[in-house]
Amino acid sequence: MFFVCALVLCVAATPIYAASPCASPPQWEGRASVYDYDASEHVMLNISYDATNKRVHVREEVNAVRPGRTFHEVWKLYDKSVVYNLNLATGKCTKTTPTSPFHAIAIPSNATFEGDFHIGASNNTLEVQEWSDRIVYPTAPETWIGTFTVPDCIPVKEVIRGNDIDHAVVTSYYDIMGGIKNASIFNPPPECME
């Protein structure tokens, strides 16, 4: 009987950790490594992200290790429903409409907390949390898993997987700095405006 009472007291005294989604910075710049398993393609990017105005600018890092590969600079201006894609080798710019809605690089409010852990070793670690969610895109429902720092909620990694087991896009974020240094980064060059 004493054991049962002690066990009940221990369980009652143990705090329950109830994580709630943190708020990621709405504007930041940094780098990303994106691997699309379906396309068997790996791309390194410089990225400027502005959730406030729903716009993203990416410039692929030129990689001499991959001869024959074309590199692009892309302006996704969701607030204007336009995407400009500049081929850096030819200087040709194409204008299209976005193929999907703006994707916030943030934890959805209805996400499920999966756990928290530390990246690194010994006394040099970074605390992160992992979250998951079901996101319905126009083409098919997809699974999203995101890893974010604690307490600043900086994105570390995102995995988006479609219904097809072979379709997954893994994005790792690094060198993130809050804010946008120069808002003109979201203005496409004149060759895209012709």
ChimeraX attribute file (.defattr): number of C-alpha atoms within 10 A of each C-alpha:
attribute: neighborCount
match mode: 1-to-1
recipient: residues
	/A:1	6
	/A:2	7
	/A:3	8
	/A:4	9
	/A:5	10
	/A:6	11
	/A:7	12
	/A:8	11
	/A:9	11
	/A:10	11
	/A:11	11
	/A:12	10
	/A:13	9
	/A:14	8
	/A:15	8
	/A:16	8
	/A:17	6
	/A:18	6
	/A:19	13
	/A:20	13
	/A:21	18
	/A:22	18
	/A:23	15
	/A:24	20
	/A:25	19
	/A:26	16
	/A:27	18
	/A:28	18
	/A:29	21
	/A:30	17
	/A:31	20
	/A:32	22
	/A:33	17
	/A:34	19
	/A:35	18
	/A:36	18
	/A:37	15
	/A:38	14
	/A:39	11
	/A:40	9
	/A:41	10
	/A:42	14
	/A:43	15
	/A:44	18
	/A:45	20
	/A:46	18
	/A:47	20
	/A:48	25
	/A:49	24
	/A:50	22
	/A:51	18
	/A:52	11
	/A:53	13
	/A:54	19
	/A:55	23
	/A:56	22
	/A:57	22
	/A:58	23
	/A:59	19
	/A:60	19
	/A:61	16
	/A:62	16
	/A:63	12
	/A:64	8
	/A:65	7
	/A:66	8
	/A:67	8
	/A:68	7
	/A:69	10
	/A:70	13
	/A:71	17
	/A:72	20
	/A:73	19
	/A:74	21
	/A:75	23
	/A:76	23
	/A:77	22
	/A:78	19
	/A:79	11
	/A:80	12
	/A:81	15
	/A:82	16
	/A:83	21
	/A:84	23
	/A:85	21
	/A:86	22
	/A:87	15
	/A:88	15
	/A:89	10
	/A:90	10
	/A:91	12
	/A:92	12
	/A:93	20
	/A:94	15
	/A:95	14
	/A:96	11
	/A:97	13
	/A:98	15
	/A:99	11
	/A:100	10
	/A:101	11
	/A:102	16
	/A:103	11
	/A:104	15
	/A:105	18
	/A:106	20
	/A:107	25
	/A:108	18
	/A:109	11
	/A:110	12
	/A:111	18
	/A:112	17
	/A:113	18
	/A:114	13
	/A:115	11
	/A:116	15
	/A:117	14
	/A:118	13
	/A:119	11
	/A:120	10
	/A:121	8
	/A:122	6
	/A:123	6
	/A:124	8
	/A:125	11
	/A:126	12
	/A:127	13
	/A:128	20
	/A:129	22
	/A:130	21
	/A:131	22
	/A:132	20
	/A:133	18
	/A:134	16
	/A:135	16
	/A:136	12
	/A:137	11
	/A:138	9
	/A:139	9
	/A:140	11
	/A:141	13
	/A:142	18
	/A:143	16
	/A:144	21
	/A:145	20
	/A:146	25
	/A:147	25
	/A:148	26
	/A:149	21
	/A:150	16
	/A:151	12
	/A:152	12
	/A:153	18
	/A:154	23
	/A:155	23
	/A:156	19
	/A:157	20
	/A:158	22
	/A:159	19
	/A:160	19
	/A:161	22
	/A:162	19
	/A:163	11
	/A:164	10
	/A:165	9
	/A:166	12
	/A:167	15
	/A:168	20
	/A:169	20
	/A:170	17
	/A:171	20
	/A:172	17
	/A:173	20
	/A:174	15
	/A:175	10
	/A:176	16
	/A:177	15
	/A:178	14
	/A:179	15
	/A:180	15
	/A:181	11
	/A:182	8
	/A:183	10
	/A:184	8
	/A:185	14
	/A:186	18
	/A:187	13
	/A:188	20
	/A:189	13
	/A:190	8
	/A:191	11
	/A:192	16
	/A:193	11
	/A:194	8
